[in-house]
Amino acid sequence: MRAFIAIDLPQDIKEALKAKEAVLKKCDLAVKWVEAKNIHLTLKFLGDIKEDAVTPIKETIKKVASEFSPVRVSLLNFGFFPNEKRPRVFFVATDKEDVLKPIASKLEERLEEFGFKKEGRFKSHITLGRFKDYRNMDCLKKQIKNTSLGEEFLIEGISFFKSTLTNSGPVYEKIAKIPLTK
């Protein structure tokens, strides 16, 4: 099964992001937007895993989660991967990279013993969409300058998801949510 580890966002934050997206969509962009129910902050993409790996991965997440406290996060600014000139991904960054990066790093470090590659390239971001082409980018850049962020939410736990790819897009199923308990 295909899996990843992430921060699941509160419903009100997902709704706020979709409201901002509605304004940005006026630019007639060639973007495949992430469905509201699928918006999250990825800590570690695992790819295909075997069913017997689920329990050890959950235990690893529990160990890491016990080393960190809940944290209040604010939406900071819009961004593009790999860059603004030829973007593939459109995202919102958060203000707590310095807190979330150690969580992601610790997960990677602990998951190495199960054969997962340590990438060390975590960036605290919430993907909103993926570009199909670059039409109307000037409109988008103008709109994001006029779109305020700053919504806050509390990260209380780490979620472990199963991802099933379908013709209508991915379907995410939460396997577990482990609270941050330090």
Buried (B, 14 or more C-beta within 10 A) or exposed (E): BBBBBBBBBEEEBBBBBBEBBEEBBEBEBEBEBBEEEBBBBBBBEBEEBEEEBBEEBBEBBBEBBEEBEEBEBEBBEBBBBEEEEEBEBBBBBBBBBEBBBBBBBBBBEBBEEEEBEEEEEBBBBBBBBBBEEEBBBEBBEEBBEEBEBEBEBEBBBBBBBBBEEEEEEEEBEEBBBBEBEE
